[in-house]
Amino acid sequence: MPLFKKKEKKERDLLKAAGIDTTGMSAEEKARLRAEIAMEMYDKESSYRNKLPKNLKIFVGLVLLGFSLFQLWTSIFTIPAQLLRAYHLCFVLVLVFLLFPAKKGMRKDMIPWYDWLLALAAMAVTLYIPIRWDYLVAIRGIYNTSETVVGIIGILLIMEACRRVVGIPIMVIVAAFLAYVMFGHMLPQGSLFAHRQISLDRAANFMFFTTEGVFGTPIGVSATYIFLFILFGSFLEKTGVGKLFIDLANAIAGKRVGGPAKVAVIASALEGTVSGSSVANTVGSGSFTIPMMKKLGYKPEFAGAVEAAASTGGQLMPPIMGAAAFLMAETTGIPYSRVVLSAIIPAILYFSGILISVHHEARKCGLRGMAPEDIPSVKHLFSERGHLLMPLAFMIYILGSGLTPTYGALSAILTSLIVHSLQWLSLVPIGFMLIALNLGMRVQLVALAAAGIWLLICLVRRRLGFDPRDIVDALVSGARNVLAVAVACAMAGMIVGSVTMTGLGLKFANALAALAGNNLLLMMFFTMLASIFLGMGVPTTANYLITSTICAPAIISMLVARQGLTEATLAITMSAHLFVFYFGIIADITPPVALAAMAGAAIAKGEPFRTGVNATRIAIGAFIVPYIFVLNPTMLMIDVNFVDVISTTLTALIGMYAVSGGLAGFVQDKCNIFERVLLVAGGLCMIIPGYVTDLIGLAVVALIIVVQLRRVKRRQVA
């Protein structure tokens, strides 16, 4: 049965199981229903038990609420890192077993007895660390049989949780790494990948009781930065900022050529600043934008592809990138604000490339913009709902001022509550908070006291501008949304632990370098393939950790040798890690799996594989830009002057215009094969930093445009 037919049958089965009849539904209701089905089909995080009886729902809700409150408390009052990670993983595993069925199709209105047992077992093994903390510190790594048993059970429980909420592929990969730890010594001695024998006791204890395995950097980042930023996204969602993004995009681009498609790109870019899930972004904004695109005349496969490509780019969009960006900052030691700054120009090029592709496609098909009566006023939007953007702006300021991401997330959450309650009046307490950030302790106390008094007065006069239940819902949904990421981080920790125990990272890097013949371009190509292949079944966080541990060091060593340096510079480290970060993300739109494209196709009622192919073509910038900033990291804005940044960005944008036009087959007129090849070649020359290549590319692109304009003029005269 073709994939398209299988998808339709699965949709019908889900509707039948839910007892939903679509007869008499409006187009908007059907689109929203298809969005929910898409989340059910392609986003494992959405397949939780959402029909529990009232008592069970209250119990699980209280555990979720407790998880969020615990995380907020520990972000203000610190506890030892390993204890925080143990408590964090305890909440995560317990909730996974209570919320996620053992397999698809199981009832979602009950929790089987064995899941209660698994939840209790998970609680026992993870709380073993804080309960016996003094003992574990005293024995200094000399573990007994009881620790070995606890470690093995803990690892097995994490893998089962991963199977339920993340998927089987990453579980298989981690199992392969663990098998290599246990049996790698059986490889022929002297071979590249052989290592010394490692006992089961040592492996289990290293993985579960040190900060090099399960409780390593990945789960530490999840327990600090990632949780708070996901929680911030939940609070923003409650304020209605997602709808504001769509309305703003409509106001900005709705009347332009191919308006709804450009609306989808802009809305997804804006939504990506507060969300890091490709599938969730696709479904969230796609339920509004895809029907608009189809109504205008775009084919379903193109409409779904535009939304998927734009939504996937949300993880590349500062200031809140995907969870892997926080891991990048932690593993490389580069401040998160520096990571965000370096990602700005590549993100601009990515979304510009999508907008240009949409523009070319619309002109080729003769598609117009939206009707004026359907386009809201920018002035009206800002006067009524512009205050909803203040938490995001405040957080950008915090990150830019050099304060920690934790401080930024907490401040943004507090600001979102103030804004939701006071609207534009919140400018006063937020102003006091800004003053408090930049002045001495005594003035800070006065400013904060003034902010508190002002807030109290406003609350008394206006009462609460929000329903307190919204806060509880945000805390609950934030905790639920972090489960898959946290489990992936725990699994990734085992991969990193395996690499550390066996020295696999250096061995693999040497093997890759030998395979590439010490050719940097080949090395990057192999890394790209590995990232995309892993991304077919592994979440972005785990994908980044695997490739950054194994492949990024090989790219860094080649760049260091190429430039005659003794150690990696900031630009070299950043470019190599951003390279693997990019390709791990765009796997979500790369066939044959392309989960984001699948979700877009489900909403658009299009053919999934063609939607993925279109999404890949539309997002071509994501396949080109990483090569450029590795070869010449000017666009990462590290140790460069303002003129170089502006010239690099402008020429790269013109290059994206040409490349997108060549792939779409239209610039000023329909292109023949020769023109398409020249446009792609000229565009690539302009994307590559360098005055000579820029001039060559500009000449070629200008020539093609002049030829096409003259051709159009002759046709009009005739």
C-alpha positions in Angstrom: 0.0 0.0 0.0 1.5 3.4 -0.9 2.6 5.6 1.9 -0.1 8.2 1.2 -2.9 5.6 1.4 -1.4 4.2 4.6 -1.4 7.7 6.1 -5.1 8.3 5.1 -6.1 4.9 6.6 -4.3 5.7 9.8 -6.1 9.1 10.0 -9.5 7.3 9.5 -8.6 4.8 12.2 -7.8 7.5 14.7 -11.0 9.3 13.9 -13.0 6.1 14.3 -11.2 5.2 17.6 -12.0 8.7 18.9 -15.6 8.5 17.8 -15.3 11.7 15.7 -17.6 12.5 12.8 -16.3 15.2 10.4 -19.7 15.7 8.7 -20.8 19.3 8.9 -17.5 20.5 10.2 -16.1 23.8 8.9 -12.8 24.0 7.0 -11.2 25.6 10.0 -12.4 22.9 12.3 -11.2 20.1 9.9 -7.8 21.8 9.7 -7.5 21.9 13.5 -8.6 18.3 13.7 -6.0 17.3 11.1 -3.4 19.2 13.1 -4.3 17.1 16.2 -4.1 13.9 14.2 -0.7 15.0 12.8 0.6 15.5 16.3 -0.7 12.1 17.3 0.9 10.4 14.3 4.3 12.1 14.1 5.0 13.5 17.5 5.4 10.8 20.2 5.3 13.5 22.9 1.6 14.0 22.1 0.6 10.4 22.5 0.2 10.6 26.2 -2.7 9.3 28.4 -5.1 12.3 28.0 -8.3 10.6 29.0 -7.5 9.5 32.6 -10.3 9.4 35.2 -10.7 12.6 37.3 -8.8 11.3 40.3 -5.9 9.9 38.3 -5.8 13.1 36.2 -5.6 15.2 39.4 -2.8 13.0 40.8 -0.7 13.1 37.7 -1.4 16.8 37.4 -0.1 17.4 40.9 3.1 15.4 40.1 3.6 17.6 37.0 2.9 20.7 39.0 5.3 19.6 41.7 8.0 19.0 39.0 7.7 22.5 37.7 7.7 24.1 41.2 10.7 22.0 42.2 12.6 23.2 39.1 11.7 26.8 39.8 12.8 26.4 43.5 16.2 24.8 42.6 16.8 27.5 40.0 16.7 30.1 42.8 18.1 28.0 45.7 20.9 25.8 44.3 21.6 22.3 45.4 24.6 20.0 44.5 24.5 19.3 40.7 24.3 15.5 41.0 21.4 15.7 43.5 19.5 18.1 41.2 20.0 15.8 38.2 18.8 12.7 40.2 15.6 14.5 41.4 15.1 15.8 37.9 15.4 12.3 36.3 13.2 10.9 39.1 10.3 13.2 38.1 10.9 12.5 34.4 10.9 8.7 34.6 7.9 8.5 37.0 5.9 10.8 34.7 6.8 8.9 31.6 5.6 5.6 33.0 2.4 7.2 34.3 1.6 9.2 31.1 2.9 7.2 28.2 1.5 3.7 27.2 3.8 0.8 26.6 2.8 0.7 22.9 0.5 2.5 20.4 -3.1 1.7 20.4 -3.3 1.0 24.1 -6.1 2.6 26.3 -5.4 6.1 27.4 -8.0 6.2 30.2 -6.2 4.0 32.7 -2.7 3.3 34.1 -1.9 -0.5 34.1 -0.5 -2.1 37.2 2.9 -2.7 35.7 3.4 1.0 34.9 2.8 1.8 38.5 5.5 -0.8 39.4 7.9 0.7 36.8 7.2 4.2 38.2 8.0 3.0 41.7 11.1 1.2 40.5 12.3 4.4 38.7 11.7 6.4 41.9 13.7 3.9 43.9 16.8 3.8 41.7 17.0 7.6 41.0 16.4 8.5 44.7 19.1 6.0 45.7 21.6 8.7 45.0 20.2 11.5 47.2 19.1 9.1 50.0 22.6 7.5 50.2 24.5 10.7 49.1 26.8 10.8 52.2 27.7 7.1 51.7 28.4 7.4 48.0 30.7 10.4 48.7 32.5 8.5 51.4 33.2 5.3 49.3 34.9 7.5 46.6 34.0 5.4 43.6 34.5 1.9 45.2 31.0 0.6 44.6 29.4 -2.6 45.9 27.1 -5.1 44.3 24.0 -3.2 45.4 25.2 -0.1 43.4 25.8 -2.3 40.4 22.2 -3.7 40.6 20.8 -0.2 41.0 22.8 1.0 38.0 21.7 -1.8 35.7 18.0 -1.4 36.7 18.3 2.4 36.2 19.8 2.0 32.7 17.1 -0.4 31.7 14.3 1.8 33.0 15.8 4.8 31.1 15.9 2.8 27.9 12.3 1.7 28.3 11.2 5.3 28.9 13.1 6.3 25.8 11.3 3.6 23.7 7.9 5.0 24.8 8.5 8.8 24.5 11.3 9.3 22.1 11.4 6.2 19.9 13.2 3.0 19.2 16.1 4.3 16.9 17.9 6.1 19.7 17.4 3.1 22.0 19.1 0.9 19.4 22.0 3.3 19.0 22.6 3.5 22.8 22.4 -0.3 23.1 25.1 -0.5 20.3 27.3 1.9 22.3 26.8 -0.1 25.5 27.5 -3.3 23.6 30.8 -1.8 22.3 31.7 -0.9 25.9 31.2 -4.5 27.1 32.5 -6.4 24.0 34.9 -4.0 22.2 37.8 -5.8 23.8 37.0 -8.8 21.7 37.9 -7.0 18.5 41.3 -8.0 17.1 44.0 -6.6 19.2 45.8 -3.8 17.5 42.7 -2.8 15.4 41.6 0.8 15.5 38.5 0.3 17.6 39.7 -2.3 20.1 39.9 -1.3 23.8 40.7 -2.8 27.1 38.2 -5.1 28.8 35.7 -3.2 31.0 33.8 -5.2 33.7 30.0 -5.0 34.1 30.4 -3.5 37.6 32.6 -0.7 36.4 30.5 0.0 33.3 27.2 0.1 35.3 28.6 2.2 38.1 30.4 4.6 35.7 27.2 5.1 33.7 24.8 5.6 36.7 26.8 7.0 39.6 29.2 9.5 38.0 28.7 12.7 36.2 30.2 11.2 33.0 27.2 9.0 32.1 23.4 9.3 32.7 23.9 12.2 35.1 26.4 14.0 32.9 26.2 17.4 31.1 23.1 16.6 29.0 20.8 15.9 31.8 22.4 18.7 33.8 21.5 21.2 31.0 18.0 19.7 30.9 17.6 20.2 34.6 18.7 23.9 34.5 18.3 25.8 31.2 16.1 23.6 29.0 13.3 23.1 31.5 13.1 26.8 32.3 13.0 27.8 28.6 10.3 25.2 27.8 8.4 26.5 30.8 8.7 30.0 29.5 7.3 28.8 26.1 4.3 27.4 28.0 3.6 30.7 29.7 3.9 32.6 26.5 1.5 30.2 24.8 -1.1 31.0 27.6 -0.7 34.7 26.9 -1.8 34.1 23.2 1.5 35.2 21.7 1.3 32.5 19.0 -1.9 34.0 17.6 -0.2 37.4 17.7 2.7 36.1 15.7 0.4 34.8 13.0 -1.6 38.1 12.9 1.6 40.1 12.8 2.9 38.0 9.9 -0.5 38.6 8.1 -0.2 42.3 8.6 3.4 42.4 7.3 3.2 40.0 4.3 -0.5 39.2 3.7 -1.0 41.5 0.8 2.3 40.6 -0.9 2.7 38.2 -3.8 2.0 34.7 -2.4 1.0 36.3 0.9 -0.2 33.3 3.0 3.0 31.4 2.2 5.1 34.4 3.4 2.9 34.6 6.4 3.7 31.0 7.2 7.4 31.7 7.0 7.4 34.8 9.1 5.0 33.4 11.7 7.1 30.2 12.0 10.2 32.2 12.4 8.6 34.3 15.2 7.1 31.2 16.8 10.5 29.5 16.6 11.9 32.2 18.9 10.0 30.6 21.8 9.7 27.0 20.7 12.2 24.3 19.7 10.1 21.5 18.3 9.9 21.1 14.5 6.7 19.0 14.5 5.0 21.1 17.2 5.8 24.3 15.3 4.6 22.8 12.0 1.3 21.8 13.6 0.8 24.9 15.7 1.1 27.5 13.0 0.3 25.1 10.1 -3.2 24.6 11.2 -3.8 28.3 10.3 -1.4 28.9 7.5 -1.6 25.8 5.4 -5.4 26.2 4.7 -4.8 29.8 3.7 -2.0 28.8 1.3 -4.3 26.1 -0.3 -7.1 28.6 -0.6 -4.8 31.0 -2.5 -3.8 28.3 -5.0 -0.7 26.6 -3.7 -0.5 22.9 -4.2 -0.9 20.8 -1.0 2.7 19.4 -1.2 4.1 22.9 -1.6 1.9 24.4 1.2 2.9 21.6 3.6 6.6 22.0 2.6 6.7 25.7 3.2 5.3 25.3 6.7 7.6 22.4 7.5 10.7 24.1 6.3 9.9 27.3 8.1 8.9 25.5 11.3 12.1 23.4 11.3 14.1 26.6 11.1 12.6 27.6 14.4 15.3 25.7 16.2 17.9 27.8 14.4 16.2 31.1 15.3 17.7 33.2 18.1 17.2 34.1 20.9 15.7 30.7 22.0 17.1 28.1 19.8 16.6 24.3 20.1 17.6 22.5 23.3 20.8 21.4 21.5 22.0 25.1 21.6 22.1 25.0 25.4 24.1 21.8 25.2 26.5 23.4 22.8 27.1 26.3 25.2 27.6 23.9 28.1 29.9 21.4 26.3 32.1 24.0 24.5 32.2 26.5 27.4 31.0 29.2 25.0 28.5 31.6 26.6 24.9 31.0 25.3 24.7 34.7 24.4 27.7 34.2 22.1 26.1 31.1 20.5 22.9 33.2 19.8 24.9 36.1 18.3 26.8 33.8 16.0 23.5 32.1 14.8 21.8 35.4 13.8 23.1 35.8 10.2 22.8 32.0 9.3 19.2 32.1 10.6 18.5 35.2 8.5 19.9 33.5 5.4 17.9 30.4 6.1 14.5 32.2 6.4 15.4 34.6 3.6 16.0 31.6 1.3 12.6 30.2 2.2 10.9 33.6 1.6 12.6 34.0 -1.7 11.6 30.4 -2.8 8.0 31.2 -1.9 8.2 34.5 -3.8 9.5 32.8 -7.0 6.9 30.0 -6.8 4.1 32.5 -6.3 5.2 34.6 -9.3 5.7 31.5 -11.5 2.2 30.4 -10.6 0.6 33.9 -10.8 -0.6 33.8 -7.2 -1.7 37.0 -5.5 -1.9 38.1 -1.9 -4.8 38.0 0.5 -7.8 40.2 0.3 -7.4 43.6 2.2 -10.3 42.9 4.5 -8.5 39.8 5.8 -5.3 41.7 6.7 -5.1 43.2 10.2 -3.6 46.6 10.9 -0.1 46.6 12.5 -0.9 49.7 14.5 -4.1 48.0 15.8 -2.2 44.8 16.7 0.5 46.6 18.7 -2.0 48.9 20.5 -4.1 45.9 21.6 -1.6 43.1 22.0 1.9 44.5 21.5 2.6 44.2 25.2 2.7 40.4 24.8 6.1 40.8 23.1 7.7 42.4 26.1 8.7 39.2 27.9 10.6 38.1 24.8 12.3 41.5 24.4 13.1 41.5 28.1 14.7 38.1 27.9 16.8 39.2 24.9 18.0 42.1 26.9 19.0 39.9 29.8 20.9 37.4 27.6 22.6 40.3 25.8 23.7 41.9 29.1 25.8 38.8 30.0 23.6 37.3 32.7 23.0 33.6 32.8 20.3 31.9 30.7 18.7 30.7 34.0 18.3 34.3 35.2 17.0 35.2 31.7 14.3 32.5 31.7 13.2 33.2 35.3 12.9 36.9 34.5 11.0 36.3 31.3 8.5 34.0 33.1 7.9 36.7 35.8 7.6 39.3 33.1 5.1 37.2 31.1 2.9 37.1 34.3 3.2 40.8 34.8 2.4 41.6 31.2 -0.6 39.2 31.1 -2.0 41.0 34.1 -1.2 44.6 33.5 -0.8 44.9 29.7 0.9 48.2 28.8 0.9 49.3 32.5 3.6 46.6 33.0 6.1 48.9 31.4 6.5 50.6 34.8 7.4 47.5 36.9 9.5 46.2 34.0 11.3 49.5 33.9 12.1 49.2 37.6 13.4 45.7 37.0 15.7 47.0 34.3 17.0 49.7 36.6 17.6 47.1 39.3 19.8 45.0 36.9 22.2 47.9 36.2 22.7 49.6 39.6 24.2 48.8 43.0 22.7 46.6 45.6 21.1 49.4 47.7 19.5 51.0 44.6 18.4 47.6 43.4 16.5 47.0 46.6 14.8 50.4 46.3 13.9 49.8 42.6 12.6 46.3 43.2 10.5 47.6 46.2 9.1 50.4 44.0 8.3 47.8 41.2 6.5 45.6 43.8 4.5 48.5 45.2 3.5 49.6 41.7 2.5 46.0 40.7 0.4 45.7 43.9 -1.4 48.9 43.3 -2.2 48.0 39.6 -3.4 44.5 40.7 -5.7 46.0 43.3 -7.1 48.6 40.9 -7.5 46.3 37.9 -7.8 43.0 39.7 -6.1 40.0 38.1 -5.9 40.2 34.3 -5.6 36.4 34.0 -7.1 33.3 35.3 -4.9 31.7 38.0 -5.7 28.3 36.4 -3.8 29.5 33.4 -0.6 29.6 35.6 -1.3 26.0 36.8 -1.9 24.9 33.2 1.3 26.5 32.0 3.3 24.8 34.8 1.7 21.4 34.1 2.1 21.6 30.3 5.7 22.9 30.7 6.6 19.9 32.8 4.9 17.5 30.4 6.7 19.0 27.4 10.2 18.5 28.8 9.8 14.8 29.3 11.0 13.7 25.9 13.9 16.1 25.9 15.0 15.0 29.3 14.9 11.3 28.4 16.9 12.0 25.2 19.5 13.8 27.3 19.8 10.9 29.7 20.3 8.5 26.8 22.8 10.9 25.2 24.7 10.9 28.5 25.2 7.2 28.1 26.6 7.7 24.6 29.0 10.3 25.9 29.9 8.0 28.8 30.6 5.2 26.3 32.9 7.4 24.3 34.7 8.6 27.4 35.3 5.1 28.8 36.6 3.6 25.5 38.2 6.6 23.8 36.0 6.0 20.9 35.7 9.7 20.0 39.4 10.1 19.1 39.4 6.8 17.3 36.3 7.6 15.2 37.7 11.1 14.4 40.9 9.6 13.2 39.0 7.0 11.1 36.8 9.8 9.5 39.9 11.9 8.8 41.6 8.9 7.1 38.4 8.1 5.1 38.2 11.7 4.0 41.9 11.7 3.0 42.4 14.7 5.3 40.2 16.7 2.9 38.1 19.2 4.8 35.2 19.3 2.3 34.9 15.5 2.3 35.1 15.5 6.1 32.2 17.9 6.2 30.2 16.0 3.7 30.6 12.7 5.7 29.6 14.6 8.8 26.5 16.0 7.1 25.4 12.5 5.9 25.9 11.1 9.5 23.9 14.0 11.0 21.0 13.6 8.6 21.0 9.8 8.9 21.0 10.0 12.7 18.3 12.7 12.5 15.9 10.2 10.9 15.3 8.5 14.2 17.2 10.5 16.9 16.0 13.8 18.4 18.1 16.9 17.8 19.6 16.9 21.3 21.0 13.4 21.1 22.0 13.9 17.4 24.0 16.9 18.3 25.7 15.2 21.2 26.7 12.2 19.1 28.0 14.2 16.2 29.7 16.9 18.3 31.5 14.2 20.3 32.6 12.1 17.3 32.6 14.3 14.2 33.1 17.9 15.3 36.6 17.2 16.8 37.7 15.9 13.4 36.5 19.1 11.7 38.2 21.2 14.4 41.5 19.4 14.1 41.5 19.8 10.3 40.7 23.5 10.6 43.5 23.9 13.1 46.0 22.1 10.9 44.8 24.0 7.8 45.4 27.4 9.5 48.7 26.4 11.1 47.5 26.9 14.7 48.4 25.1 17.8 44.8 25.1 19.2 41.3 25.8 18.1 40.1 29.4 18.2 36.6 30.5 19.2 35.6 30.9 15.5 36.8 27.3 14.7 35.0 25.7 17.6 31.8 27.6 17.0 31.7 26.9 13.2 32.3 23.1 13.7 29.7 22.8 16.4 27.1 24.9 14.5 27.8 22.8 11.5 26.6 19.5 13.2 23.8 21.4 14.9 22.4 22.6 11.6 22.4 19.2 9.9 20.9 17.5 12.9 18.0 19.8 12.7 17.2 19.8 9.0 16.9 16.0 9.1 13.3 16.8 10.1 12.6 17.9 6.5 15.0 15.5 4.7 13.3 12.4 3.0 12.6 9.6 3.5 11.6 10.2 7.1 11.2 14.0 7.4 8.8 14.1 10.4 8.0 17.8 10.1 7.3 17.4 6.4 5.0 14.4 7.2 3.1 16.6 9.7 2.8 19.4 7.1 1.5 16.9 4.5 -1.0 15.5 7.0 -2.5 19.0 7.5 -2.4 19.9 3.8 -3.7 16.5 2.7 -0.6 16.2 0.4 1.7 13.3 -0.6 4.3 13.0 2.2 7.4 12.2 0.1 6.9 15.0 -2.4 6.2 17.3 0.5 9.6 16.3 1.9 11.4 16.9 -1.4 9.8 20.3 -1.8 10.8 21.2 1.8 14.4 20.2 1.1 14.4 22.4 -2.0 12.8 25.3 -0.2 15.3 25.1 2.7 18.3 24.8 0.4 20.1 27.5 2.5 20.4 25.2 5.4 22.4 22.8 3.2 24.7 25.6 1.9 25.3 28.1 4.7 27.0 25.6 7.2 29.7 24.9 4.6 30.3 28.6 4.1 30.7 29.5 7.8 33.1 26.6 8.4 35.3 27.7 5.4 35.0 31.4 6.3 33.3 32.1 9.6 32.8 35.9 8.9 29.0 35.5 9.1 29.4 34.1 12.7 30.4 37.7 13.7 33.6 36.6 15.6 36.5 39.0 15.5 35.3 40.8 12.4 34.4 44.4 11.7 30.9 45.8 11.0 31.6 46.4 7.3 32.7 42.8 6.7 29.5 41.5 8.4 27.2 43.8 6.3 28.9 43.0 3.0 28.9 39.3 3.7 25.3 39.3 4.6 24.2 41.4 1.6 26.1 39.3 -0.9 24.9 36.1 0.7 21.3 37.3 0.5 21.6 38.1 -3.2 23.2 34.6 -3.6 20.3 33.0 -1.9 18.0 34.9 -4.3 19.8 33.4 -7.3 20.1 29.9 -5.9 16.4 29.8 -4.9 15.4 31.2 -8.3 17.5 28.6 -10.1 15.9 25.7 -8.1 12.4 27.1 -8.6 13.0 27.8 -12.3 11.9 31.4 -12.1 13.4 34.8 -11.4 11.9 37.5 -13.7 10.7 34.8 -16.1 10.7 31.1 -16.4 14.2 29.8 -16.7 15.6 27.3 -19.2 18.1 24.7 -18.0 21.1 26.8 -18.9 19.8 29.7 -16.9 19.0 27.6 -13.9 22.5 26.2 -13.8 24.1 29.6 -14.1 21.8 31.1 -11.4 22.8 28.3 -9.0 26.5 28.6 -9.8 26.4 32.4 -9.6 24.4 32.4 -6.3 26.9 30.0 -4.7 29.8 32.3 -5.7 28.1 35.1 -3.9 27.3 33.1 -0.8 31.0 32.1 -0.5 32.7 35.1 1.3 35.4 36.7 -0.9 35.5 39.8 -3.2 36.5 37.8 -6.4 33.7 35.2 -6.0 31.2 38.0 -5.2 32.0 39.9 -8.3 31.8 36.8 -10.5 28.5 35.8 -9.0 27.0 39.3 -9.2 28.0 39.5 -12.9 26.4 36.2 -13.7 23.2 36.9 -11.8 22.9 40.4 -13.2 23.3 39.0 -16.7 20.5 36.4 -16.3 18.1 39.0 -14.8 18.8 41.5 -17.7 18.3 38.7 -20.3 15.0 37.7 -18.7 13.7 41.2 -18.3 14.4 41.9 -22.0 12.6 38.6 -22.9 9.5 39.6 -20.8 9.5 43.1 -22.5 9.7 41.6 -26.0 6.8 39.3 -25.2 4.7 42.2 -23.8 5.4 44.3 -26.9 4.5 41.4 -29.2 
